[in-house]
Amino acid sequence: MDTLRTLFLNPPSFEGFDGGAGSRYQARREIRSFWYPTWLAQPAALVPNSKIIDAPADSLPVADVVQMAKGFDLCIIHTSTPSLGNDARVAELLKQAYPRMRIGLVGAHVAVLPGESLAAAPAVDFVAREEFDYTILELAQGRPYAEVDGISYRDGADIRHNKDRALITDMDALPDVIDVYKRDLKIDNYYIGYLKHPYVSLYTGRGCPARCTFCLWPQTVGGRTYRVQSPARVIAQMARAKELFPQAKEFFFDDDTFTADLPRAAEIAKGLGKLGIMWSCNSRANVPYEYIKLFKENGLRLFLVGYESGNQQILNNVKKGVRIDIAREFSKNCRKLGVVIHGTFILGLPGETKETIEETIRYACDLDVDTIQVSLAAPYPGTELYNEALNNGWLVQESQGGARVREDGTQVCALNYPGLPSAEISRGLNRMYSRFYFRPKPIGRMLVAMAKDRQERKRRLREGAEFLRFLWGRPKSGEKCAACGTREPAGKGA
């Protein structure tokens, strides 16, 4: 069947902003970071005659994107809560240049707020809700809007909402994304500070059985059930990926929790070991020793672990489902087996106080994982955290779901608590980074790695400069935050 020529677009926005079709943190990070646009690559693999343009990773300005869009009949733009206004303007420019082009938005924000999103983006014809792979395929095949499940669309002056699309159950039926990566992406443009460069990331499944109230994808698009590709399919795809990308130094499985099904993960690991592939994945801090050992023996290098907080009550408040004593034992086992950990933490979750921020800082330093990432709690529409914040009056600003980033794309704290203003939470982020990294152990680890590898040395020097600019370049005393209008307190929190 003939299909419309379809453009999948991760649009230009804030400089260095990685809030698009693969990032879990819809903001500009401390150092240059770009995830693969996996949520666009999968439907692009389904739709013949398609192309991905990942403007942020390729440093493409809007004018270039508009020119490159010439000849396409259908454009699918990935958007997010912080970037919706910007993405609506990109859609308007495309519609002005190509009036006959059909334009749709996808992403967690429009899945939750379809009508509001269409109202905010007059040039957009439809939004695709839920899991949108087959939705876009049907639209590219020319089906009328009224016959496509999972979309909201304009019908004259009205907005119609079709019935929801069921989640995909047969993940093996989806084509591989790596051929699309090879066709459309430049893998050297994708950086993550804790992964070796160049790296390649992809999903082997969607959804997460955990109940964390703050996590965006499972509550909006992916679902609470972990739906997976078979181990044989994953191993075959990775053999193909190794062939297509011989320069890749590491492969990352970006499933919400790759270790949620440990027997399956073990079977995949054994296949990866035979292929001689170095790999990393997202994990909870509760994997037993024997599995960590098996993974390590079969090529595992790093776990990305969401510790979130060093206070058990806060973890209980957000339904994290992991005990701190178990997390400590897991971390100890990883260190014993030589598995690297990149630990992620969130400041400003419900129950946070000045004292619990200090508790989390001490916890991170005590765990002494290899690297950390500290985020500000982001109550995105569609999450339990957002509803809780809305009901309790914790949101700093209510406009298209509340401000999430400054004008430069970096995170702004969108939550206030009694006795803990948003500015104090922001200051805690700087303090946590400073206290963790300006210790002898992290500095020593970095110096050793730099001494062993010239490319690593060049990369770490660049990232170090970027990190210091981030740490010391946030709004200072009395400066107004462009995104939320609040003023930061005195001091950098170092």
JOQUIZI-V809902 format. One record per pair of residues at least 12 apart in sequence whose C-alpha atoms are under 8 Angstrom apart, sorted by sequence separation. I is the first residue (numbers start at 1). J is the second residue. D is the distance in whole Angstrom. If there is no record, write none. Layout:
i: {I I}
j: {J J}
d: {D D}
This chain:
i: {16 17 23 40 53 91 150 151 187 312 402 413 475 476 477 478 15 16 22 23 114 135 149 150 151 187 211 311 413 475 476 477 14 22 23 135 148 149 150 208 210 310 412 446 476 477 18 21 22 114 135 149 150 207 208 209 476 16 18 21 22 111 135 146 149 206 207 208 209 476 16 18 20 21 22 37 110 111 112 206 207 208 209 396 397 21 110 111 132 207 208 396 474 21 105 110 111 206 207 395 396 103 104 130 206 207 279 280 283 285 307 381 395 396 472 103 104 105 106 107 108 129 205 206 278 279 280 281 282 283 284 285 380 394 395 471 102 103 104 105 106 107 108 128 129 205 206 276 277 278 279 280 281 282 283 284 285 394 34 102 103 104 105 106 128 129 205 258 259 260 276 278 279 280 281 282 283 284 394 104 127 128 204 205 257 258 259 260 273 274 280 69 126 127 177 204 257 258 259 266 269 270 273 75 77 79 106 126 127 251 253 255 256 257 269 272 273 343 378 389 396 10 66 73 74 75 76 77 78 79 80 126 250 251 252 253 254 255 256 257 272 342 343 345 347 62 66 70 73 74 75 76 77 78 79 80 81 95 125 126 250 251 252 253 254 259 266 270 341 342 343 344 345 346 347 348 349 72 73 74 75 76 77 78 79 80 92 125 249 250 251 252 253 262 266 269 340 341 342 343 344 345 346 347 348 74 76 79 80 91 92 135 204 250 269 340 341 342 343 344 345 346 347 9 66 79 92 269 318 342 344 346 8 88 89 91 92 318 84 88 91 231 235 317 88 130 131 171 226 231 234 238 317 85 88 118 129 130 131 242 314 332 376 378 379 8 85 88 129 131 231 232 235 239 286 303 305 307 308 309 314 331 375 376 377 378 379 115 130 131 231 235 285 302 303 304 305 306 307 308 309 314 376 377 378 18 40 114 284 301 302 303 304 305 306 307 308 309 313 314 331 377 17 300 301 302 303 304 305 306 308 328 16 286 302 304 6 15 16 285 286 289 292 296 430 8 10 11 285 288 292 296 5 6 7 8 9 10 11 12 13 287 296 3 5 6 7 8 9 10 11 12 115 286 289 293 3 4 5 6 7 8 9 10 11 285 289 292 311 3 7 9 10 285 310 12 12 200 207 208 311 12 198 199 204 206 207 208 310 311 376 12 198 199 200 201 202 203 204 205 206 310 376 11 197 198 199 200 201 202 203 204 209 309 310 197 198 199 200 201 202 203 208 310 196 197 199 201 202 205 310 376 11 26 196 310 375 26 27 195 374 26 167 171 172 21 170 171 172 20 21 169 170 171 172 374 20 168 170 178 374 434 435 19 20 434 19 172 176 431 7 182 427 430 431 19 178 182 430 431 19 423 429 430 7 423 424 427 428 5 6 7 9 11 74 353 354 423 427 5 6 7 8 9 10 11 318 348 353 4 5 6 7 8 9 10 352 4 5 6 7 8 9 10 4 6 8 13 354 365 414 357 361 365 371 412 364 370 412 13 13 361 361 406 407 11 406 407 348 406 347 405 406 11 404 403 347 403 347 21 46 397 46 396 43 47 43 47 130 131 42 43 46 130 131 129 130 43 47 43 214 213 212 213 212 213 108 112 211 212 108 111 211 212 111 210 211 210 108 108 107 46 58 46 45 45 53 54 58 42 45 52 53 57 42 51 52 57 6 42 45 5 42 45 4 41 44 3 4 3 4 2 3 38 41 1 41 194 36 34 35 34 35 33 34 35 33 34 32 33 32 33 32 31 220 214 219 220 36 38 214 216 219 36 38 214 35 36 214 216 216 215 214 213 214 213 214 213 214 194 24 24 113 112 112 193 109 109 109 81 81 81 81 82 82 81 82 27 27 28 28 29 27 28 27 28 27 17 14 15 16 17 14 15 14 32 31 32 31 30 31 30 31 30 30}
j: {28 29 35 52 65 103 162 163 199 324 414 425 487 488 489 490 28 29 35 36 127 148 162 163 164 200 224 324 426 488 489 490 28 36 37 149 162 163 164 222 224 324 426 460 490 491 33 36 37 129 150 164 165 222 223 224 491 32 34 37 38 127 151 162 165 222 223 224 225 492 33 35 37 38 39 54 127 128 129 223 224 225 226 413 414 39 128 129 150 225 226 414 492 40 124 129 130 225 226 414 415 123 124 150 226 227 299 300 303 305 327 401 415 416 492 124 125 126 127 128 129 150 226 227 299 300 301 302 303 304 305 306 401 415 416 492 124 125 126 127 128 129 130 150 151 227 228 298 299 300 301 302 303 304 305 306 307 416 57 125 126 127 128 129 151 152 228 281 282 283 299 301 302 303 304 305 306 307 417 128 151 152 228 229 281 282 283 284 297 298 304 94 151 152 202 229 282 283 284 291 294 295 298 101 103 105 132 152 153 277 279 281 282 283 295 298 299 369 404 415 422 37 93 100 101 102 103 104 105 106 107 153 277 278 279 280 281 282 283 284 299 369 370 372 374 90 94 98 101 102 103 104 105 106 107 108 109 123 153 154 278 279 280 281 282 287 294 298 369 370 371 372 373 374 375 376 377 101 102 103 104 105 106 107 108 109 121 154 278 279 280 281 282 291 295 298 369 370 371 372 373 374 375 376 377 104 106 109 110 121 122 165 234 280 299 370 371 372 373 374 375 376 377 40 97 110 123 300 349 373 375 377 40 120 121 123 124 350 117 121 124 264 268 350 122 164 165 205 260 265 268 272 351 120 123 153 164 165 166 277 349 367 411 413 414 44 121 124 165 167 267 268 271 275 322 339 341 343 344 345 350 367 411 412 413 414 415 152 167 168 268 272 322 339 340 341 342 343 344 345 346 351 413 414 415 56 78 152 322 339 340 341 342 343 344 345 346 347 351 352 369 415 56 339 340 341 342 343 344 345 347 367 56 326 342 344 47 56 57 326 327 330 333 337 471 50 52 53 327 330 334 338 48 49 50 51 52 53 54 55 56 330 339 47 49 50 51 52 53 54 55 56 159 330 333 337 48 49 50 51 52 53 54 55 56 330 334 337 356 49 53 55 56 331 356 59 60 248 255 256 359 61 247 248 253 255 256 257 359 360 425 62 248 249 250 251 252 253 254 255 256 360 426 62 248 249 250 251 252 253 254 255 260 360 361 249 250 251 252 253 254 255 260 362 249 250 252 254 255 258 363 429 65 80 250 364 429 81 82 250 429 82 223 227 228 78 227 228 229 78 79 227 228 229 230 432 79 227 229 237 433 493 494 79 80 494 80 233 237 492 69 244 489 492 493 82 241 245 493 494 83 487 493 494 72 488 489 492 493 71 72 73 75 77 140 419 420 489 493 72 73 74 75 76 77 78 385 415 420 72 73 74 75 76 77 78 420 73 74 75 76 77 78 79 74 76 78 83 424 435 484 428 432 436 442 483 436 442 484 86 87 435 436 481 482 87 482 483 425 483 425 483 484 90 483 483 428 484 429 107 133 484 134 484 132 136 133 137 220 221 133 134 137 221 222 221 222 136 140 137 318 318 318 319 319 320 216 220 319 320 217 220 320 321 221 320 321 321 220 221 221 174 186 175 175 176 184 185 189 174 177 184 185 189 175 184 185 190 140 176 179 140 177 180 140 177 180 140 141 141 142 141 142 177 180 141 181 342 190 189 190 190 191 190 191 192 191 192 191 192 192 193 193 193 382 377 382 383 200 202 378 380 383 201 203 379 201 202 380 382 383 383 383 383 384 384 385 385 386 371 216 217 381 381 382 463 380 381 382 380 381 400 401 403 404 404 405 404 405 408 409 410 409 410 410 411 411 409 407 408 409 410 408 409 409 463 463 466 466 466 467 467 470 470 471}
d: {6 8 6 7 8 7 6 8 7 6 7 7 8 6 5 7 8 8 6 8 6 7 6 6 8 7 8 8 6 6 7 4 8 6 8 7 7 5 4 8 7 7 7 8 6 6 7 7 5 7 7 6 5 4 7 5 7 7 6 4 5 8 8 7 5 6 5 5 5 7 8 7 7 6 6 7 6 7 8 8 5 5 6 8 7 5 7 4 7 5 5 5 8 6 7 6 6 8 4 6 5 8 6 7 6 6 6 6 6 6 8 6 5 6 7 5 6 7 6 8 8 5 7 5 5 5 6 7 6 6 6 7 7 5 6 8 8 5 5 5 5 8 8 6 6 5 6 8 6 6 6 5 5 5 5 6 7 5 6 6 7 5 6 7 4 8 4 6 7 8 7 6 7 6 6 6 8 8 6 7 6 7 6 6 8 6 6 8 7 8 8 8 7 5 8 6 5 6 7 7 8 8 4 7 7 6 7 6 6 8 8 8 6 5 6 6 6 6 7 8 8 8 7 7 6 6 6 6 6 6 6 4 7 6 6 6 6 7 8 7 7 7 8 7 7 7 6 8 5 5 5 5 5 5 6 7 5 6 6 6 5 5 5 5 6 7 7 6 6 6 6 6 6 6 6 6 6 7 6 6 6 6 6 6 8 5 8 6 7 5 6 5 7 8 7 6 7 6 5 5 5 5 5 5 5 8 7 7 8 8 8 8 7 7 7 6 7 5 6 6 6 6 6 8 7 8 5 8 8 7 8 6 6 7 8 6 8 7 8 5 6 7 6 7 8 7 7 7 8 8 7 8 7 7 7 8 8 7 8 8 7 8 7 7 7 7 8 7 8 6 6 8 6 7 7 7 7 6 6 6 6 7 8 7 7 7 8 7 8 8 5 7 7 6 6 6 6 6 6 4 6 6 6 8 8 7 7 6 8 6 4 5 5 5 5 6 5 7 8 7 7 8 7 7 6 6 6 6 6 6 8 7 7 6 7 7 8 7 8 7 6 7 8 7 6 7 8 8 5 7 7 8 8 7 6 6 6 6 7 5 7 7 7 7 5 5 5 5 5 5 5 5 7 6 6 7 7 7 6 7 6 6 6 6 7 6 8 8 6 7 7 8 7 7 7 8 7 7 8 6 7 6 7 5 7 6 7 6 6 7 8 6 5 6 7 6 7 6 8 6 7 4 7 8 7 6 5 5 4 5 5 6 8 5 8 6 7 6 6 6 6 5 8 8 6 7 7 6 8 8 5 7 8 7 6 7 7 8 8 7 6 7 8 7 8 6 8 6 5 6 8 7 8 5 7 8 6 8 8 8 7 8 7 8 7 5 7 7 7 8 7 7 8 7 5 8 6 8 5 5 8 8 8 6 6 6 8 7 7 8 6 8 7 7 7 8 7 6 5 5 6 6 6 6 6 7 8 7 6 8 5 5 5 5 5 6 8 6 6 6 6 6 6 8 6 8 8 7 8 8 8 7 5 6 8 7 7 7 8 6 7 7 7 7 6 7 6 6 6 4 6 6 8 7 8 6 7 6 7 7 7 7 8 7 8 8 5 6 7 6 7 7 7 5 7 8 8 7 7 7 7 5 6 6 5 8 7 7 6 5 7 7 7 8 7 7 8 7 6 6 8 7 8 6 6 7 7 8 7 8 6 6 8 6 7 7 8 7 7 7 8 8 6 6 5 6 7 5 6 5 7 7 7 8 6 7 7 7 7 8 6 5 7 7 5 7 5 6 7 5 7 7 8 7 6 8 6 7 8 6 7 7 6 6 7 7 8 8 8 8 6 7 6 6 7 5 5 5 8 7 8 8 8 7 6 8 8 7 8 7 8 7 7 7 6 8 6 8 6 8 5 7 6 5 5 7 6 6 7 7 8 8 6 7 5 7 6 8 5 7 6 5 8 6 8}
